[in-house]
Amino acid sequence: MQPPRFDTAQLSLVRTPFDDPDFLFELKHDGFRALAHIWDGKCELVSRRRNTYKSFQELKDNLAKLKVKNAVIDGEIVCLDSEGRSIFNELLFRRGCPIFYAFDLLYLNGRDLRQLPLIERKQKLREVIDKSGLPDVICGKYVEGRGMDLYNEVVQRNLEGMVCKRKTGTYSVVSGWLKVKNPNYTQSECRYELFDSFKAQQRKRKLPAIPKKPPLRSVPVARETGKSRRRLEAN
């Protein structure tokens, strides 16, 4: 049975990193946010605006192999380099190998999990992913309480930022999730120009080919005989 559609939890921007024993802190990857809807050996990747991704078919096929009856998983589609850093333009132009970085489990085997504490949802998510053993589906890691240490690592490694979530928080659109961005993140430079370049490529792909005109052929003109001339004059 196909699972229900949900809206993604929103992130609120904060300027300053912090420590808090009641929070989990995890990396903010630079990719496409998506909810993976899995059922009956199928998978759809749905954006936060509820659009279904037409790309990433191989990734969808692998997600469909998760050992569940049905599920909805929140995560990020990313392309990673050899050091585990997101490379956004590789993802945007479909040049890299996409993976699904999963960080929350909303629905599992007919049960809505959104009212469970975050820490319990994450435990169930890890069990599902570890049991399936898929190489391009990663269960996101986190640290408890030590947001400052993670943020310093983010800046040092030139990563996009980090996300801060209450351990006991439920899942909703207004979730209380916070994001702290790295102000020196180099891949954010010229981001609008990157999107413009991608859109220009997409438009070129959609333009139909200009049909070639067939060569002109000479049509033989029948010679006018006296009989045909008299017939035309009679008409």
C-alpha positions in Angstrom: 0.0 0.0 0.0 1.3 3.4 -0.9 2.1 5.5 2.1 0.5 9.0 2.7 2.1 12.2 1.5 3.7 14.5 4.1 5.1 18.0 4.1 8.8 18.3 5.0 9.9 19.9 8.3 11.2 23.4 7.8 14.5 24.8 9.0 14.9 28.2 10.7 18.2 30.0 10.3 20.1 31.0 13.4 23.4 32.9 13.2 25.3 31.5 16.2 26.3 27.9 16.9 25.6 26.6 20.4 26.0 23.6 22.8 22.9 22.1 24.4 22.5 18.7 26.0 18.9 18.5 24.8 19.9 18.8 21.1 21.3 16.6 18.4 23.6 18.2 15.9 24.2 16.9 12.4 25.8 18.0 9.1 23.8 20.0 6.6 24.6 18.5 3.3 24.4 20.6 0.1 21.9 18.8 -2.2 18.3 18.3 -3.0 15.9 17.7 -0.1 13.6 14.8 -0.7 11.1 12.5 0.9 11.6 8.9 -0.2 8.1 7.1 -0.6 8.7 3.4 -0.7 6.0 0.7 -1.2 5.6 -2.6 -3.1 9.1 -2.6 -4.5 8.7 1.0 -5.8 10.1 4.4 -4.8 9.3 8.0 -5.5 11.5 10.9 -4.5 9.4 13.9 -3.7 10.7 17.4 -3.2 9.8 19.8 -0.4 7.4 21.5 -2.9 5.7 18.1 -3.5 7.2 17.7 -7.0 8.3 14.2 -8.0 11.9 13.9 -9.2 12.1 12.4 -12.7 15.8 11.9 -12.5 17.8 9.5 -10.2 16.1 6.3 -11.4 19.0 4.1 -10.3 18.9 5.6 -6.8 15.1 5.1 -6.7 15.5 1.5 -7.8 18.0 0.9 -4.9 15.8 2.6 -2.3 12.9 0.4 -3.4 15.1 -2.5 -2.2 14.9 -1.5 1.4 13.4 -4.3 3.5 10.1 -2.6 4.4 6.5 -3.0 3.4 6.2 0.7 3.0 8.0 3.8 4.4 8.6 7.5 4.1 12.1 8.6 4.8 13.3 12.3 5.0 16.7 12.9 3.6 19.0 14.7 1.1 20.1 13.6 -2.4 23.8 14.4 -2.6 27.0 13.7 -4.6 30.0 13.2 -2.3 33.7 13.5 -3.0 36.3 11.1 -1.7 36.3 12.9 1.7 32.6 12.8 2.1 31.9 16.4 1.2 28.8 17.4 -0.9 29.7 18.6 -4.4 26.6 20.5 -5.6 27.4 21.1 -9.2 28.1 17.4 -9.7 24.5 16.8 -8.5 22.9 19.6 -10.4 24.4 18.7 -13.8 23.8 14.9 -13.1 27.5 14.2 -13.5 28.2 12.5 -10.2 26.9 9.3 -8.5 23.9 10.4 -6.3 23.3 8.9 -2.9 20.5 9.3 -0.4 21.6 10.7 3.0 18.7 9.7 5.3 18.1 11.5 8.6 14.5 10.8 9.6 11.8 8.1 9.4 8.2 9.4 9.2 6.3 6.3 8.4 7.1 2.5 8.6 5.0 -0.5 7.7 1.7 1.2 8.0 2.5 3.2 11.1 2.8 7.0 11.3 6.0 7.7 13.4 5.9 11.5 13.4 4.8 11.8 17.0 7.6 9.7 18.3 10.6 11.4 19.8 13.3 12.2 17.3 15.9 9.9 19.0 13.5 6.9 18.6 12.8 7.7 15.0 16.5 7.8 14.3 17.1 4.4 16.0 14.4 2.8 13.8 15.8 4.5 10.7 19.3 3.0 11.4 17.8 -0.5 11.9 16.0 -0.3 8.5 19.1 0.9 6.6 21.6 -1.4 8.3 19.4 -4.4 7.7 19.2 -3.6 4.0 22.9 -2.9 3.4 22.6 -0.6 0.4 25.8 1.2 -0.6 24.1 4.4 -1.9 21.8 4.9 1.1 23.5 6.4 4.1 22.0 6.9 7.6 23.1 10.3 8.8 25.3 10.5 11.9 25.0 13.1 14.7 26.6 14.3 17.9 24.7 15.0 21.1 25.1 18.3 22.9 28.4 19.5 21.3 27.2 21.8 18.6 30.3 24.1 18.8 32.7 21.2 18.1 30.7 20.1 15.1 30.4 23.7 13.8 34.2 24.2 14.1 34.7 21.0 12.1 32.2 22.3 9.4 34.1 25.5 9.0 37.5 23.8 8.9 36.4 21.3 6.2 34.5 23.9 4.1 31.1 22.3 4.6 27.7 24.0 4.2 26.6 24.1 7.8 24.9 22.1 10.5 21.3 21.3 11.7 20.2 21.4 15.3 17.2 19.3 16.5 15.7 18.5 19.9 16.2 14.9 20.9 12.5 14.6 22.0 11.1 16.6 19.2 8.2 15.4 17.0 8.0 15.8 13.3 6.0 18.6 11.8 6.3 21.4 9.3 7.0 23.9 12.0 9.5 21.5 13.6 11.8 23.7 15.6 14.8 22.5 13.5 17.5 25.1 13.3 20.3 25.5 10.7 23.6 27.3 11.2 25.4 28.1 7.9 29.1 28.4 7.3 29.6 32.0 6.1 32.8 31.0 4.3 31.3 28.1 2.4 32.9 28.4 -1.0 30.3 26.4 -3.0 27.6 29.0 -2.2 29.5 31.6 -4.4 27.9 32.1 -7.8 25.1 29.8 -7.0 22.5 31.8 -9.0 24.8 31.8 -12.0 25.1 28.0 -11.6 21.3 27.6 -11.7 21.1 29.9 -14.7 23.6 27.8 -16.6 21.6 24.6 -15.7 18.3 26.2 -16.8 19.9 27.2 -20.1 21.1 23.7 -20.7 17.6 22.3 -20.0 16.0 24.8 -22.5 18.4 23.6 -25.2 17.5 20.0 -24.6 13.8 20.8 -24.9 14.1 22.7 -28.2 12.8 20.6 -31.1 15.1 20.0 -34.0 14.5 22.3 -37.0 13.1 20.1 -39.8 15.1 20.1 -43.0 13.3 21.3 -46.1 13.0 18.6 -48.8 15.0 19.4 -52.0 13.0 21.0 -54.8 12.1 18.7 -57.6 11.5 19.7 -61.2 8.0 18.8 -62.3 7.8 17.9 -66.0 5.3 20.1 -67.9 3.1 18.3 -70.4 3.4 19.6 -73.9 0.2 21.2 -75.2 -1.2 19.5 -78.3 -3.7 20.9 -80.7 -6.4 18.5 -79.3 -5.9 19.7 -75.7 -5.9 23.3 -76.8 -9.3 22.9 -78.6 -10.7 21.2 -75.4 -9.6 24.1 -73.2 -11.1 26.6 -75.6 -14.4 24.7 -75.6 -14.5 24.9 -71.9 
